[in-house]
Amino acid sequence: MGRGIAIALVSGFAFAMSGPFGKPLLAAGWSPAGVVLVRIWIAAIVTLVPMLIFARARLATLRHAPFTVLAYGLLAVLGVQLAYFNAIAHMSVTVALLIEFSAPLLVLLYLWARFGKRPTVRTALGAALAVAGLIAVVGAASGGAVVSPIGLAWAFVSLVGLAAYFLLAEDGTRADDLEVEGADGAKPAVDQLALAAGGLLVGAVVLSLTSLAGLTPVRISTQPVVLGGLGTTPWWVPAVVIGAVATGLAYVAGIVAINLVGPTLASFLGFSEVIASGVVAWLMLGEALTPLQIVGAVAIVAGVIAVKRGERRDPDESGRPVAPASPHDGSRTRPVRTA
């Protein structure tokens, strides 16, 4: 559990790099689709190439769950990123961020409705506290917020995509075809790192095709980029950071963490991205945190702790945590598959 929480925080802090390093690219003339396309392709390359060289057996496990890989690439990779950037193009960033980061609540409701995993009182109270802290951190209560119907539609698509990111990453390491068994009678598992690499490749290819078809206009500039206090740098510096760190590392660490702590706790630990984004924006772009945002950050941490303590997770015989029940195993639980 401790290792899973640490890896989840690494994922959240990695994702947080996308805003402070992606915003200067937009200011330099890049389109939202251009930023997403470059970051996904870089992430796909930095995750796929090492696996093709050193771990082809891991990639071979993707054949057990082709539909899951496709869904992960379309929803958890492409859908959440493209929808969010389109949402903030039509409405205030704070409102879009609040809607997208309501995903942990959708995860709770989904697990409750489908598997009967009703959240405990402590989990519910922790969720409420964490969401209240989120509202304070993003400052949505401040005046001047702009909302539009098309912006709301895109924001809700990003909400569904983020929820799918947490749910598919945990359940996606099982085979799509339940009749397929290994030599020892066990169901073949999809490697976690392979799922991340495969999903990133699917997202990159699909966005490339839609861009060539003119459905998602892509605009990329090679002009130097101003990175706040870091000064002016070549365009590829922020591009590599958001691709390799804020996407590649973030998705790989996220899948591993979700398999270790489960989708519920991992989704609330994802709030660390909001806190980290504020800190990085403060250090790089001079966007100082207000006292209310600091209080909100403390509330998020307290809420996540409450969610962790309220999670119903029974240890198996080895004392390791077990993942929530799934449609593949009825009401039974299974040991978490580690990387």
C-alpha positions in Angstrom: 0.0 0.0 0.0 2.8 2.4 0.9 4.6 1.8 -2.4 1.4 2.2 -4.3 0.6 5.6 -2.7 4.2 6.8 -3.4 3.9 5.7 -7.1 0.5 7.4 -7.4 2.0 10.6 -6.1 4.8 10.4 -8.6 2.1 10.0 -11.3 0.2 13.0 -10.0 3.2 15.2 -9.9 4.3 14.1 -13.4 0.9 14.9 -14.8 1.2 18.3 -13.1 4.0 19.2 -15.4 1.7 19.4 -18.4 0.0 22.7 -17.4 3.1 24.8 -16.6 5.0 23.4 -19.6 2.1 23.2 -22.0 0.7 26.7 -21.4 3.8 28.4 -22.9 3.4 26.3 -26.1 -0.2 27.5 -26.5 1.0 31.0 -26.0 3.7 30.4 -28.7 0.9 29.6 -31.2 0.4 25.9 -30.8 -3.2 24.6 -31.1 -4.6 22.4 -28.3 -4.7 19.4 -30.7 -1.1 20.1 -31.7 0.1 20.0 -28.0 -1.8 16.8 -27.4 -0.6 15.1 -30.6 3.1 15.9 -29.9 2.9 14.9 -26.2 1.2 11.6 -27.0 3.6 10.6 -29.8 6.6 11.4 -27.6 5.2 9.4 -24.7 4.4 6.5 -27.0 7.9 6.5 -28.4 9.7 6.7 -25.0 7.6 3.8 -23.6 7.4 1.6 -26.7 11.0 1.6 -27.9 12.6 0.3 -24.7 9.9 -2.4 -24.5 10.5 -3.4 -28.2 14.2 -3.8 -27.4 14.2 -5.3 -23.9 10.6 -6.6 -23.1 8.8 -7.8 -26.2 7.2 -10.5 -24.1 5.4 -7.8 -22.1 4.0 -6.3 -25.3 2.8 -9.8 -26.5 0.3 -9.8 -23.6 -1.7 -7.1 -25.3 -3.2 -9.7 -27.6 -5.2 -11.0 -24.6 -7.2 -7.7 -24.3 -7.3 -5.8 -27.6 -10.6 -4.1 -26.9 -9.4 -2.9 -23.5 -6.2 -1.5 -25.1 -8.4 0.3 -27.7 -10.8 1.6 -25.0 -7.9 2.8 -22.9 -6.2 4.6 -25.8 -9.5 6.3 -26.9 -10.9 7.2 -23.5 -8.1 7.3 -20.9 -5.4 8.8 -23.2 -6.9 10.7 -26.2 -10.4 11.4 -24.9 -9.5 13.0 -21.5 -6.7 15.2 -22.9 -8.4 16.4 -26.1 -11.7 17.0 -24.4 -10.1 19.0 -21.6 -8.1 21.3 -24.0 -11.3 21.8 -26.1 -13.3 22.6 -22.9 -10.9 25.3 -21.7 -11.1 26.8 -25.2 -14.8 27.6 -24.6 -14.9 28.2 -20.8 -12.9 29.0 -17.7 -10.1 26.7 -16.8 -11.2 26.5 -13.2 -14.7 25.3 -14.1 -13.4 22.7 -16.6 -10.9 21.4 -14.0 -13.6 21.1 -11.4 -15.8 19.0 -13.7 -12.9 16.8 -14.8 -11.6 16.2 -11.3 -15.1 15.0 -10.2 -14.0 11.7 -11.7 -13.3 10.1 -8.3 -16.9 10.5 -7.4 -18.0 8.9 -10.6 -15.5 6.0 -9.8 -17.2 5.6 -6.4 -20.7 5.6 -7.9 -19.7 3.1 -10.6 -18.1 0.6 -8.2 -21.2 0.9 -6.0 -23.7 0.5 -8.8 -22.0 -2.3 -10.7 -20.3 -4.3 -8.0 -22.1 -3.4 -4.8 -19.0 -1.8 -3.3 -20.8 0.8 -1.2 -18.4 3.4 0.2 -18.0 3.6 3.9 -19.0 6.7 5.9 -15.4 7.6 6.3 -14.8 7.3 2.6 -17.8 9.5 1.8 -16.7 12.1 4.3 -13.2 12.0 3.0 -14.4 12.4 -0.6 -16.5 15.4 0.4 -13.5 17.0 2.2 -11.2 16.4 -0.8 -13.7 17.9 -3.3 -14.1 20.9 -1.0 -10.4 21.3 -1.0 -10.3 21.0 -4.8 -12.8 23.8 -5.1 -10.6 26.0 -2.9 -7.4 25.2 -4.8 -8.7 25.9 -8.3 -10.5 29.0 -7.0 -13.7 28.4 -8.9 -15.6 30.5 -6.4 -13.8 33.7 -7.7 -15.7 36.0 -10.0 -15.4 36.0 -13.8 -16.0 32.3 -14.4 -17.2 31.7 -18.0 -19.5 28.7 -18.8 -20.8 27.7 -22.2 -22.9 24.7 -23.3 -20.2 23.4 -25.7 -17.6 23.9 -23.0 -19.7 21.9 -20.5 -20.1 19.1 -23.0 -16.4 18.8 -23.6 -15.7 19.0 -19.8 -18.1 16.1 -19.1 -16.3 14.1 -21.9 -13.1 14.7 -20.1 -14.7 13.6 -16.8 -15.8 10.3 -18.3 -12.3 9.8 -19.8 -10.6 10.4 -16.5 -12.9 8.0 -14.7 -12.1 5.4 -17.5 -8.4 6.0 -16.9 -8.7 4.8 -13.3 -11.2 2.0 -14.0 -9.6 0.5 -17.1 -6.1 0.6 -15.6 -7.1 -1.7 -12.8 -9.4 -4.0 -14.7 -7.5 -3.8 -17.9 -4.8 -6.2 -16.7 -7.2 -9.1 -17.2 -7.9 -10.9 -20.5 -10.9 -9.7 -22.5 -11.6 -13.4 -23.4 -12.4 -15.2 -20.2 -12.2 -18.6 -21.9 -8.5 -18.1 -22.6 -6.3 -19.8 -20.0 -2.6 -20.3 -19.6 -0.8 -23.6 -19.2 -1.3 -23.5 -15.4 -5.0 -22.8 -15.7 -4.7 -19.1 -14.8 -6.2 -16.4 -16.8 -3.5 -14.5 -18.8 -2.8 -11.1 -17.5 -2.0 -8.0 -19.6 1.2 -6.4 -18.5 0.7 -3.0 -16.9 3.5 -1.3 -18.7 2.4 -2.8 -22.0 -1.1 -1.4 -21.4 0.3 2.1 -21.0 2.4 1.9 -24.1 -0.3 0.3 -26.2 -2.9 2.9 -25.1 -0.6 5.8 -25.8 0.1 4.4 -29.3 -3.6 4.0 -30.0 -4.3 7.6 -28.9 -1.4 8.9 -31.1 -2.5 7.0 -34.2 -6.2 7.9 -33.9 -5.4 11.6 -33.3 -3.0 11.6 -36.3 -5.7 10.1 -38.5 -8.4 12.6 -37.4 -5.8 15.4 -37.9 -5.1 14.3 -41.5 -8.8 14.2 -42.1 -9.2 17.7 -40.9 -11.4 16.8 -37.9 -8.9 18.0 -35.3 -6.9 21.0 -36.6 -3.2 20.8 -35.6 -1.0 23.8 -35.4 2.6 23.5 -34.3 5.2 26.3 -34.1 9.0 25.9 -33.9 9.4 29.4 -32.4 11.3 29.7 -29.1 9.2 29.3 -26.0 9.2 31.4 -22.9 9.1 29.2 -19.8 8.5 31.8 -17.1 11.4 32.2 -14.8 13.4 29.6 -16.7 13.7 32.0 -19.6 13.5 31.3 -23.4 14.1 27.8 -24.6 13.7 25.9 -27.9 10.2 24.6 -28.5 11.3 21.0 -28.0 12.3 21.4 -24.4 8.7 21.8 -23.0 7.5 19.4 -25.7 9.8 16.7 -24.3 8.9 17.4 -20.7 5.1 17.1 -21.3 5.6 14.1 -23.5 8.2 12.0 -21.6 7.4 13.1 -18.1 3.9 14.5 -18.0 2.5 11.8 -20.2 4.8 8.8 -20.6 6.0 8.5 -17.0 2.6 9.7 -15.6 0.6 7.0 -17.4 3.0 4.2 -16.6 3.2 5.1 -12.9 -0.5 5.7 -12.8 -1.3 2.2 -14.1 1.1 0.5 -11.6 -0.3 2.6 -8.7 -3.9 1.8 -9.6 -3.1 -1.9 -9.6 -1.5 -1.6 -6.1 -4.1 0.6 -4.3 -7.2 0.2 -6.4 -9.1 2.7 -8.5 -10.9 4.5 -5.6 -7.9 5.6 -3.6 -5.8 6.2 -6.7 -8.4 8.5 -8.1 -8.4 10.7 -5.0 -4.6 10.6 -4.8 -4.8 12.0 -8.3 -5.8 15.3 -6.7 -2.1 15.7 -6.0 -1.8 16.8 -9.6 -3.8 19.9 -8.8 -1.6 20.7 -5.8 1.6 20.1 -7.7 0.3 22.2 -10.7 -0.2 25.1 -8.4 3.3 24.8 -6.9 5.0 24.4 -10.2 3.0 27.3 -11.7 4.1 29.4 -8.7 7.8 28.5 -9.1 7.9 28.8 -12.9 5.2 31.3 -13.9 5.0 33.4 -10.7 1.4 32.4 -10.1 1.5 32.5 -6.3 -0.8 30.3 -4.2 -3.4 32.2 -2.1 -4.1 31.4 1.6 -7.4 29.8 0.5 -5.6 27.6 -1.9 -3.2 26.5 0.8 -6.1 25.6 3.1 -7.6 23.7 0.2 -4.5 21.7 -0.4 -4.5 20.7 3.3 -8.1 19.7 3.0 -7.3 17.5 -0.1 -4.6 15.7 1.8 -6.9 15.2 4.8 -9.6 13.9 2.6 -7.4 11.4 0.8 -6.2 10.1 4.2 -9.9 9.6 5.2 -10.6 7.8 1.9 -7.6 5.5 2.5 -8.8 4.6 6.0 -12.3 4.1 4.8 -11.5 1.8 2.0 -12.7 -1.8 2.5 -9.6 -3.7 1.6 -9.0 -7.1 3.2 -5.5 -8.6 3.1 -5.0 -11.9 1.6 -3.0 -14.7 3.3 0.3 -12.9 2.5 -0.9 -9.7 4.1 -0.9 -7.9 0.8 -3.9 -5.7 -0.2 -6.4 -7.0 -2.7 -8.2 -5.2 -5.5 -11.9 -4.5 -5.5 -14.3 -7.1 -6.9 -14.7 -7.2 -10.7 -17.2 -8.6 -13.2 -14.6 -11.3 -14.0 -14.6 -12.8 -10.5 -18.1 -12.1 -9.1 -17.9 -11.1 -5.4 -14.4 -12.5 -4.9 -11.3 -10.5 -4.6 -7.9 -11.2 -6.0 -4.3 -10.3 -5.0 -3.1 -7.1 -6.7 -0.7 -7.9 -9.6 2.5 -5.9 -9.1 4.8 -4.7 -11.9 
